[in-house]
Amino acid sequence: MSNKVSVLVAGSWGTALASVLADNGKQVLLWSRNEEQVQEINTKHTNHRFLQDVELSPLIVATHSLQEAVEDADAIVMVVPSAGMRDVAAQIRPFLKNDALIIHATKGFETGTLKRMTEVLSDELPEHDPKRFVVLSGPSHAEEVIQKRPTTVVVAAEDLEAAEAAQDLMINAYFRVYTNPDVAGVEIGGALKNIIALGAGLTDGLGFGDNAKAALMTRGLAEIARLGATMGANPLTFAGLAGIGDLIATCTSQHSRNWRAGNKLAKGVPLDEVLKEMGMVVEGVKTTKAAYELAQRYDVVMPITNELHNVLFEGKSPQLAAQDLMGRVRTHEIEEVAVETTTKVFK
């Protein structure tokens, strides 16, 4: 593999991954639609809006030309918001090498179709073997990765060679990369944990304490596993980095934009205003809507998701949503957590 790798787009996570690649000696082209951002990265070697005044490697060169970014690149790392993945994939198709390694690090579903990101890529890049599309996920705040703090992630592809190629491309002394063949599980875990992070921000904003947040995370993981197993994922994936690992990081850190959004909602800030104040994509909002629809499609019980959907889109107060969750009919923990999923593993 040559040294040219492109990263789309220049948000916080895209910039952090570009930094990992530059530390690995790659010549990185970082794409942005914003010409001022491109100029800042190329002249000051900073991306102040997303990562304050962290100094970026001179091996990272920004461009606002998609053609320049992806043409002749041997690997493309797509960190496009879920709502824009289809459009960007269609735009880069004419310029891609047929054997380019395609990695995405986006945690969400496509609104409307409810497709996972590798399914969207398969639609828009038909010349590429869908088994070679790679997803990168796991507990990885951009603010810590850019500072070279120890981080561990997972890359998943149906084709083991593609996963290992992504592993070799990204791994270094502070960024450890595991492989996993369960693409669906890694994508579903990475997307759905954002819903629970919104809930964690709400519980913290309401002053409920650690007991409530621990319960929310545990029961949230049960919801993720139920829906994921029904959609064909391996339940064991949710016990790994893309499941409980990412859930812990996103629900317990103020780096998490989903946590921060939930925290603002708990304090009475309207959703539209929260999203405007954040200035960055909060994937958990759209993912809550998608997961609510997926739960109905697959007839999966997801009470936390349902209540968050009511708070975000139906005007229900966070206090009443919490009260209704606590007042649900009594049930058995193990039957909910284990029976549906373990039967899929051992049958």
C-alpha positions as CSV (number, residue, x, y, z in Angstrom):
1,M,0.0,0.0,0.0
2,S,1.3,3.4,-1.0
3,N,1.5,6.3,1.4
4,K,-1.5,8.3,0.1
5,V,-4.6,8.0,2.3
6,S,-7.6,10.3,2.2
7,V,-9.9,11.2,5.1
8,L,-13.4,12.6,4.5
9,V,-14.3,14.9,6.4
10,A,-12.3,17.3,8.6
11,G,-14.4,17.2,11.7
12,S,-13.0,16.3,15.1
13,W,-13.0,12.5,14.5
14,G,-11.8,12.8,11.0
15,T,-9.0,15.1,12.0
16,A,-8.0,12.8,14.9
17,L,-7.8,9.7,12.5
18,A,-5.8,11.8,10.0
19,S,-3.4,12.5,12.8
20,V,-3.1,8.7,13.6
21,L,-2.4,8.1,9.9
22,A,0.2,10.9,9.8
23,D,1.9,9.4,12.8
24,N,2.1,6.2,10.9
25,G,4.0,8.0,8.1
26,K,1.1,8.3,5.7
27,Q,0.6,11.3,3.4
28,V,-2.9,12.3,4.4
29,L,-5.3,14.4,2.3
30,L,-8.1,15.7,4.6
31,W,-11.2,16.8,2.8
32,S,-13.5,19.7,3.8
33,R,-16.1,21.7,2.0
34,N,-15.1,24.8,4.0
35,E,-12.3,26.7,2.3
36,E,-11.4,28.7,5.4
37,Q,-10.9,25.5,7.3
38,V,-8.7,24.1,4.5
39,Q,-6.6,27.2,4.6
40,E,-6.2,27.1,8.4
41,I,-5.1,23.4,8.3
42,N,-2.6,24.0,5.6
43,T,-1.1,27.3,6.9
44,K,-1.5,27.1,10.7
45,H,-1.7,23.3,11.0
46,T,-4.7,23.6,13.4
47,N,-8.4,22.8,13.2
48,H,-9.5,25.2,15.9
49,R,-13.3,24.8,15.6
50,F,-13.1,21.1,16.3
51,L,-9.9,20.5,18.2
52,Q,-8.9,23.9,19.6
53,D,-5.2,24.7,19.2
54,V,-3.8,21.2,18.8
55,E,-0.9,21.3,16.3
56,L,-1.4,18.9,13.4
57,S,1.3,17.1,11.5
58,P,2.6,18.7,8.3
59,L,1.9,15.4,6.6
60,I,-1.8,16.3,6.8
61,V,-2.8,18.4,3.8
62,A,-6.4,19.7,3.5
63,T,-8.3,20.1,0.3
64,H,-11.8,21.1,-0.7
65,S,-11.6,19.0,-3.9
66,L,-13.1,15.5,-3.6
67,Q,-11.3,14.5,-6.8
68,E,-7.9,15.6,-5.5
69,A,-8.6,13.9,-2.1
70,V,-9.5,10.4,-3.4
71,E,-7.9,10.1,-6.8
72,D,-5.0,7.6,-6.6
73,A,-5.6,7.0,-2.9
74,D,-5.1,3.4,-1.8
75,A,-7.3,3.9,1.3
76,I,-10.2,6.1,2.0
77,V,-11.4,6.7,5.6
78,M,-14.9,8.1,5.5
79,V,-16.0,10.0,8.6
80,V,-19.0,11.6,7.0
81,P,-22.2,12.1,9.1
82,S,-24.7,9.4,8.4
83,A,-27.1,11.8,6.7
84,G,-24.4,12.6,4.1
85,M,-22.8,9.2,3.5
86,R,-24.8,8.3,0.4
87,D,-24.2,11.7,-1.3
88,V,-20.5,11.7,-0.6
89,A,-20.1,8.1,-1.7
90,A,-21.8,8.8,-5.0
91,Q,-19.6,11.8,-5.5
92,I,-16.3,9.9,-5.0
93,R,-17.3,6.9,-7.1
94,P,-15.9,8.3,-10.4
95,F,-12.4,9.0,-8.9
96,L,-11.9,5.8,-6.8
97,K,-9.4,3.1,-7.6
98,N,-11.2,-0.2,-7.9
99,D,-8.9,-1.8,-5.3
100,A,-9.0,1.1,-2.8
101,L,-9.6,0.1,0.8
102,I,-12.8,1.7,2.0
103,I,-13.0,2.3,5.8
104,H,-15.9,4.1,7.5
105,A,-16.0,5.4,11.0
106,T,-19.6,6.8,11.1
107,K,-21.9,5.7,13.9
108,G,-25.5,5.9,12.7
109,F,-28.2,4.6,10.4
110,E,-29.5,6.3,7.2
111,T,-32.8,8.1,7.9
112,G,-35.7,6.7,5.9
113,T,-34.0,3.5,4.6
114,L,-32.7,2.5,8.1
115,K,-29.7,1.1,6.4
116,R,-26.3,0.6,8.0
117,M,-23.4,2.6,6.5
118,T,-21.8,-0.4,4.8
119,E,-25.2,-1.1,3.1
120,V,-25.2,2.5,1.9
121,L,-21.7,2.2,0.6
122,S,-22.7,-1.0,-1.2
123,D,-25.5,0.8,-2.9
124,E,-23.3,3.7,-4.1
125,L,-20.1,1.9,-4.9
126,P,-21.2,-1.2,-6.8
127,E,-17.7,-1.8,-8.3
128,H,-16.4,-2.6,-4.9
129,D,-16.7,-6.0,-3.1
130,P,-19.1,-5.3,-0.2
131,K,-17.3,-7.9,1.9
132,R,-14.2,-5.6,1.8
133,F,-15.9,-2.5,3.3
134,V,-14.5,-1.9,6.7
135,V,-16.1,-0.3,9.7
136,L,-14.0,1.2,12.5
137,S,-15.6,1.7,16.0
138,G,-15.0,1.5,19.7
139,P,-14.4,3.8,22.7
140,S,-12.4,6.6,21.1
141,H,-12.9,10.3,21.9
142,A,-11.2,12.4,19.3
143,E,-10.0,14.8,22.0
144,E,-7.9,12.0,23.5
145,V,-6.7,10.4,20.3
146,I,-5.4,13.7,19.0
147,Q,-3.3,13.9,22.2
148,K,-2.0,10.4,21.6
149,R,-3.6,9.0,24.7
150,P,-3.9,5.2,24.7
151,T,-7.0,4.1,22.7
152,T,-8.3,0.8,21.5
153,V,-10.7,0.3,18.7
154,V,-12.0,-2.5,16.5
155,V,-12.2,-2.8,12.7
156,A,-14.8,-5.2,11.1
157,A,-15.1,-6.6,7.6
158,E,-16.5,-9.8,6.2
159,D,-13.2,-10.2,4.3
160,L,-10.5,-10.8,6.9
161,E,-7.8,-9.6,4.6
162,A,-9.5,-6.2,4.3
163,A,-9.9,-6.0,8.1
164,E,-6.3,-6.8,8.6
165,A,-5.2,-4.2,6.0
166,A,-7.2,-1.6,7.9
167,Q,-5.6,-2.8,11.2
168,D,-2.1,-2.5,9.7
169,L,-2.9,0.9,8.4
170,M,-4.1,2.4,11.7
171,I,-2.3,0.5,14.5
172,N,0.5,2.2,16.4
173,A,1.9,2.6,19.9
174,Y,-1.1,4.5,21.2
175,F,-3.8,3.4,18.9
176,R,-4.4,-0.4,19.2
177,V,-6.7,-2.0,16.6
178,Y,-8.5,-5.4,16.9
179,T,-10.3,-7.2,14.1
180,N,-13.8,-8.6,14.1
181,P,-15.8,-10.3,11.3
182,D,-19.2,-9.1,12.7
183,V,-19.8,-6.0,10.6
184,A,-23.5,-5.7,11.5
185,G,-22.8,-6.0,15.2
186,V,-20.0,-3.4,15.2
187,E,-22.1,-0.9,13.2
188,I,-25.3,-1.5,15.3
189,G,-23.4,-1.2,18.6
190,G,-21.6,2.0,17.5
191,A,-24.9,3.6,16.4
192,L,-27.2,2.6,19.2
193,K,-24.8,3.5,22.1
194,N,-25.4,7.2,21.1
195,I,-29.0,6.8,22.2
196,I,-28.0,5.6,25.6
197,A,-25.5,8.4,25.8
198,L,-28.3,10.9,25.3
199,G,-30.1,9.2,28.1
200,A,-27.0,9.3,30.3
201,G,-26.7,13.1,29.8
202,L,-30.4,13.4,30.7
203,T,-30.0,11.5,33.9
204,D,-26.9,13.5,34.9
205,G,-28.7,16.7,34.0
206,L,-31.6,15.7,36.2
207,G,-29.3,15.0,39.1
208,F,-30.3,11.3,39.3
209,G,-26.8,10.1,40.3
210,D,-24.6,7.1,39.5
211,N,-27.1,4.4,40.4
212,A,-29.5,5.6,37.8
213,K,-26.8,6.0,35.1
214,A,-25.4,2.5,35.8
215,A,-28.9,1.1,35.5
216,L,-29.5,3.1,32.3
217,M,-26.3,1.8,30.7
218,T,-26.9,-1.8,31.7
219,R,-30.5,-1.9,30.5
220,G,-29.5,0.1,27.4
221,L,-26.9,-2.6,26.6
222,A,-29.7,-5.1,26.8
223,E,-31.8,-3.2,24.3
224,I,-28.8,-2.9,21.9
225,A,-28.2,-6.6,22.2
226,R,-31.8,-7.5,21.6
227,L,-32.2,-5.4,18.5
228,G,-28.7,-6.3,17.2
229,A,-29.3,-10.1,17.6
230,T,-32.6,-9.8,15.8
231,M,-30.9,-8.0,12.9
232,G,-28.3,-10.7,12.6
233,A,-25.4,-9.5,14.8
234,N,-23.4,-11.8,17.0
235,P,-24.5,-11.0,20.6
236,L,-20.9,-11.5,21.8
237,T,-19.9,-8.4,19.8
238,F,-21.8,-6.2,22.3
239,A,-19.6,-7.4,25.1
240,G,-16.6,-6.0,23.3
241,L,-15.2,-2.7,22.2
242,A,-18.0,-1.7,19.9
243,G,-20.6,-2.5,22.5
244,I,-19.9,-2.1,26.2
245,G,-16.6,-0.4,25.6
246,D,-18.0,2.4,23.5
247,L,-21.1,2.6,25.8
248,I,-18.9,3.3,28.8
249,A,-16.8,6.0,27.1
250,T,-19.8,7.8,25.6
251,C,-22.1,7.7,28.6
252,T,-19.5,8.8,31.2
253,S,-17.5,11.5,29.5
254,Q,-18.2,15.2,28.8
255,H,-16.2,14.8,25.6
256,S,-19.3,13.0,24.3
257,R,-21.5,15.4,22.2
258,N,-24.5,13.0,22.8
259,W,-24.0,13.2,26.5
260,R,-23.7,17.0,26.3
261,A,-26.9,17.2,24.2
262,G,-28.9,15.1,26.7
263,N,-27.5,17.2,29.6
264,K,-28.8,20.4,27.9
265,L,-32.2,18.8,27.2
266,A,-32.5,17.9,30.9
267,K,-32.0,21.6,31.8
268,G,-34.9,22.6,29.6
269,V,-33.1,23.8,26.5
270,P,-35.2,23.0,23.4
271,L,-33.8,20.4,21.0
272,D,-33.4,22.8,18.0
273,E,-31.5,25.2,20.3
274,V,-29.3,22.3,21.6
275,L,-28.3,21.2,18.2
276,K,-27.6,24.8,17.1
277,E,-25.4,25.4,20.2
278,M,-23.5,22.2,19.7
279,G,-22.3,23.2,16.2
280,M,-21.6,19.5,15.5
281,V,-23.6,16.5,14.4
282,V,-25.3,14.8,17.3
283,E,-25.8,11.3,15.7
284,G,-27.9,10.1,18.7
285,V,-30.8,12.3,17.8
286,K,-31.4,10.8,14.3
287,T,-30.4,7.3,15.6
288,T,-33.1,7.5,18.2
289,K,-35.7,8.0,15.5
290,A,-34.2,5.2,13.4
291,A,-33.9,2.7,16.3
292,Y,-37.6,3.5,17.2
293,E,-38.6,2.5,13.7
294,L,-36.3,-0.5,13.7
295,A,-37.8,-1.7,16.9
296,Q,-41.3,-1.5,15.4
297,R,-40.1,-3.3,12.2
298,Y,-38.5,-6.2,14.1
299,D,-41.0,-6.2,17.0
300,V,-38.2,-5.7,19.6
301,V,-39.0,-4.2,23.0
302,M,-36.8,-1.1,23.6
303,P,-38.4,0.9,26.4
304,I,-35.4,3.4,26.9
305,T,-35.3,4.1,23.2
306,N,-39.1,4.6,23.2
307,E,-39.0,7.1,26.1
308,L,-36.1,9.0,24.5
309,H,-38.0,9.2,21.3
310,N,-40.9,10.7,23.2
311,V,-38.7,13.3,24.8
312,L,-37.0,14.2,21.5
313,F,-39.9,14.2,19.1
314,E,-43.1,14.1,21.1
315,G,-42.5,16.8,23.6
316,K,-42.5,14.6,26.7
317,S,-40.7,15.9,29.7
318,P,-37.5,14.1,30.7
319,Q,-38.8,13.8,34.3
320,L,-42.0,12.0,33.1
321,A,-40.1,9.7,30.8
322,A,-37.9,8.7,33.8
323,Q,-40.9,8.1,35.9
324,D,-42.6,6.0,33.3
325,L,-39.4,3.9,32.9
326,M,-39.3,3.2,36.6
327,G,-43.0,2.4,36.7
328,R,-42.9,-0.3,34.1
329,V,-44.4,-3.7,34.9
330,R,-42.1,-5.9,36.9
331,T,-40.1,-8.5,34.9
332,H,-37.1,-10.8,35.1
333,E,-33.7,-9.4,34.3
334,I,-32.1,-12.6,33.0
335,E,-35.0,-13.4,30.7
336,E,-34.7,-10.1,29.1
337,V,-31.0,-9.9,28.8
338,A,-29.9,-13.5,28.1
339,V,-32.6,-15.8,26.8
340,E,-33.2,-14.2,23.4
341,T,-29.5,-13.7,22.6
342,T,-27.8,-16.8,24.0
343,T,-30.2,-19.0,22.1
344,K,-28.9,-17.5,18.9
345,V,-25.3,-18.3,20.0
346,F,-25.8,-21.9,21.1
347,K,-28.8,-23.2,19.1
